[in-house]
């Protein structure tokens, strides 16, 4: 059995019930010019207790499909967002 993917990202939306939108940022090298660029992917992740808030850094892991677009689950909150 293959291991499930696990990544960390920042919560960009928490307006859905038991669901958060997590942005994952990665760096990709341009094949022609060699310049590194930032690419952002967003995933919907299941948050059973509605604990994650916008700005929090969370760890998410791949899981079975929970809905049409939701295939990730929040495993832990790595860092809380700073209060302003």
N, C-alpha and C positions, 0 to 999 in steps of 0.2 A: 504494500500500500504506500502510495506517495505521501510525502509530508505536505501539509497544508501551508499555503503562503501566509506570511505574517509581515505586516508593514506598520510604520507609524506615520501619522499625518495630523493635520490641524482641522478641527471642526469648523466648517464655514456656515452651517445652517442646522438649527435644532427645532424648527417649527413643526415638524411632523411628530405624530404620536409614536413613541418607542423607536424612532428612527433619527439618525443624524447623517448629514452629508459631510464626508471627510475628503479633504484635498491632499493628494500625495504629490510632492514635488520631486522631480528627478532631473539630472543633468544628462543631456545627449550631445554627442559630438557631431557636428555637421560633416557629412561624408566627403564633401568637395573641399571646403575651406578649413575644416578642422576647428572652427570656433565652437566652444561649448555654449549650449543654450539651455534655459530652464524650460521644462515641460511640466504641466500640471494635469493630473488625472483626478477625477472626482468619483467617489464610490458612495453608495447608500449603505449604511451599516446599522444593524439592529442593536439598540440600546435598551435592554429590558427594563432597567430601573429609571430611565430618563435622567441619568446623572451627568452626562457630558453636556457642556454648554459651549457656545460660540467662543473660539479662541483657545480652547483646551487642546493640548497635544495628547492624542490617544493612540493606543495600539489596537489594530484590527486584524482579524484572522479570517481566512476563507472558510466558508461553510456550505452546506447544501442550500439550494435556492429557497428563500423564505417568501419571496413575492416575485413579481415580474422583473424588477430591477435590483432587488436586494439579495446579495450573495456573500455578505461580510457580516461579522459580529464584533462588537467592541469587547475586547478582552480586558483592558485596563486603561485607566487615565494616567498617563505618564507625567503630565505637568498641567496644573490648573492655569487658566488665563489670569493675567494680572488685573486687579481691580483698578479702574480709573476714577 
